[in-house]
Amino acid sequence: MRFLLDIVNTAEAGGVPFLVNLVSAAEEGAGHPKGPPELPNIVTVIYDQFSSAGFAQFLHHWENVFFSLLIALFLGTLCHFASRKPQLVPKGLQNFLEMIVEGLSNFVCGILGEEGKKYVPFLGTLFIYILCMNLFGLVPGMKSPSSSINTTAALAITVFAYVQYTGIRKLGVLGYLDHFAGRPRDLVGIMLVPLMFPLHIISELAKPLSLSLRLFGNIMGEDVLIAVFVGLGVSILAFTNLPLGVPIHFPFVFLAMLTSAVQALVFAALSTIYFLMMFPHEEH
């Protein structure tokens, strides 16, 4: 990795600062904190050009929130157009979205059973939203909000809060505490309560941490990998002094599409299992 970064820096000395800045804007641009290389997006470009303007500083500060809201607006608009004139025999966009909803419903209910139908809207939306966030960084000028630990932590905390609410609502306060105590029903179980109770709490708190770090690490790794190979492609043609590069990063785009889908599925599947673990035993 260090070798590739050195090549990117060499390309800058070769006279192609424009394309090199595509890779290192987040690292060396005006006012940008030093960090891993990443491709610029519309917000970083605006900030580089109008860094003293208030709106540019606002967008730069809330960059991940901006792209998260942009994706939410896109999904909302897509669903609006798909459902504004519903047909008994769906076709086109309505048919495509109904197929996705049916697939997500079968996936969630396959884990949670019939009880899972009420959780399909939340878990299905979670999967689609994360998938779109993961893939958004592959669109030129855009960024994956899930490459930020703040975004993934917010999603994980939302899942954590909903799971705990579900546990209290289904088990009651006493049943909820009994769950954390390991459901002791004999003398040995009661004696192990001082050990099981803190272990269960630590285990529960570790769930949002693992969810957020796994998603953040994989998506950030994809973005850094593509950015480094873009810089390597630029350095190959640095001698031409032209804003061109060899697209050697292209195969990694397909790899990023695959891993983005896998990470969205893993996040949604683990979230579904966390709900299952909170259900009363007779509902498993």
N, C-alpha and C positions, 0 to 999 in steps of 0.2 A: 504493500500500500504506500509506503514511504517513497519507493522508487517511482510510482506513478505520479505522486504529488510533485516530485522533483521535476518530472517531465513537463507537467503543467506549468511550473514556474519557468522552465527553460523556454517554453513556447511564448511566454510573455516577452522574454528578452529577444525573441525572434521576430517581433514586429506584428503580432496579432492580438493586441490587448483587448479588442472588442470581444472576440470569442472566448478568450481566457477569462474575461470578466463574467461570462455566462456561468463559468464554473465557480469562480471565487468571489462572486458579488457578496454573498453572505459572510465571507471571511475577511475581505479587505475593502469592501465598498464603504462609501462615506457614512460613518456612524454605525456601521454594522458590527456587532460583536464577533470576535474571532471564534471560529467554530469549524465543523466539518464542511467540506465543499458541497455545494448544492447548486442546482440550476436556478437562475433567477425567475421570478414570476412578475405579474403585472404590478404587484404592490412594491416589490423591491426596485423595479424600474422607475416607478413613480417617485419613490423615496429618494433614489439616486439623483433624479432630475430636479426635484423640488423639495430637498431635504429641509429647507427653512420654513416651508409652508405648514400651517397648522394641520390641514387635512391630510397631508402626506405623513406627518408624524403620528397622527391618530391612526391611519391605516396601517402604518408600520408596527405600531404598538399592539394593535389588535388584529394582526395579520391572520393568525390561525382561526380566530373567531369569524373574521370576514369570509374566509373560504368555507368554513363550516356552515355559515348562514347561506352562502351562495349555493351550496349543495342542497341544503334543506329547501331553499326556494325552487331549485330545479326539480327536485322530487315532488314537491307540492304541485307545481305547475303541470308536471307530467301526469300525475294522478288526476288532476282536475280535468284535463283534456280527455283522459281515458274513461272517466266516469260521468261526464256531463250529459251524454246521450247513451245510457246503457241499453243494450239490446239483449233479447232473450237468447239469441244465438250469437255469442260474441265473435268478433273478428277484429283483425288489425291490432291496434294498441291495447284495446280492452281485453282481447283474447290473450295477448302476451302477458299482461299484468295479472290476469286471473290465473294463468298457468303458474306464475311465480308464487302467488298467494297460496294456491292449492299445494304446491310443492313444499312451501314453508310450513303450512298447516300440518301436512302429513309428517314432516320431520319433527316438529315440536310435539305433536300428539303421539308419535311413535316412542317418544321418551317419557312424556308425562301422562299418557293415556288420555281419556276423554276430558279429564280435568284440565288438560293443557290448552283447550280451545280458548279459554279466557286470557291466556298469556300469549297467544299467537300474534295479536297486534303489536305488543311490546317487543317480543323477541324477533319477530319477522322484520319490523321496522329497524331494529338494532342491526340485524344482519345486512339489510339493504343499505342503510346509512353508512355503516363501516366499509362495506364493499365500495361504495361510490367515493368515499373519502380516500380509500387506498388507491383507487384507480385515477383519481383526479390529478395526481401529480404527474401522470404520464401524458396529460394534455399540455401542449406547449403554452407557456405563460401562466400555468396554474400550479398549485401546490397541494400536496397531501396533508390535510390538517392532522391526520393520525401519525405523522412523523414527529409530532410534538408530544412530549410527556404530559403536558397540561390537558390536551384533548383526550388522550387515552385514559388519564386518571379520572377525568370528569365522567366519562362513559362507565368506567369500572365502579366509581362511587355511586352512580345512579343505579346500576345493577345491584350493588351491595345493599343500598337503602331499600330497594323494592323487595329483595329477598328477605330482609329482616322484617319488613312490614308484613309480608306474606306469612312468615313464620309466626308472628305475634297474632295475626288475625285468625290463622287456622288452628294454632295450638293453644291460644290464650297466653296470658302472662306467665302463669304457673307452668303450663306445658312448655312454653318457650325456655324458661329457666331449667326445666327438667331435661330438655333436649341438650342444653349446654353441659348439664351435669352428667351426661352419658346415660340417662334414663335408668338410674339405679333401682333395682327391684329385689335385691338381696343384701345380706350383710357385707359381702365383699364389694359390691357396687357402691354401697353407702360409704364404706371406708375409702374408696378411690375417688370420691367426689372432689376433695381438695386438690387432687392431681388432674382429674379429667376436666374440671371446669375451666381453669386457666388454659389448658391445652386446646380445648374447643374454641375459646375466645381467640387465641393466637392463630389457630387454623382459619377461623372465619375472617380475621383481619388480613391474613395473608392472601386471601382470594382476590380482592381488588388490586392488591399490589402485583400479583402474578399476571392478572389479566392486562393491566396497563403496561407493565414492562415488556411483556411478550409482544404485544401489538406494536408498541412504540419502537422497540429494537429492530424488529423485522422490517417495518416500513422505512424507518430512517436508514437502515442498511441498504435497502433497494435504491433509495434516492442518492445516497452517497456513491454507490457502485456505478450507477448510470452517469452521475456527474463526473466521476473520475475518468471513465472511459470516453466521455465526450471530450474532456481535456486532452486525453491521450490521442484521440482522433484529430484534434486541432493541431497538436504538436507535430504530427506526421507531415502536415502540409505547411508548417510554420515558415519554411524557406520561400514560399510563394508570396508571403506578405498579403495574402487575401483572406477575407472573412469566411474561410471554408474549412471543412474538416472531413476526415474519413468516418463514415457512420458505423464505427466498430461497436458502438453501444447498442445497435439495433437488436441483436439476439437477446440482450438482457431485458429489453422491453417486454418480450413475450414471457420471460421468466418472471418478471415483476408482476405481470397480469395473473400468472398462475399462483404465485405466493400471496398476492393480494386477496384472491378469492379464498385461498386456504386459510389465511389468517382471519378473515371475516367469519368463515365457517367455524373455526376453532373458538373464537370469541363467543359466538352465538351458542355453540354446542355446550361449552363450559358453563355459560350463564344458565342454560336450560337445566343442566345437571345440578347446579346450585339450588335452583327452585325445587328439583326433585328431592334433594337431600333435606330440605326443610319441610317436606310434606309429612303428615302422620304416616306411620309405618303401614297402616292398612290401605293407604292409597298408593303405595309404591307399585 
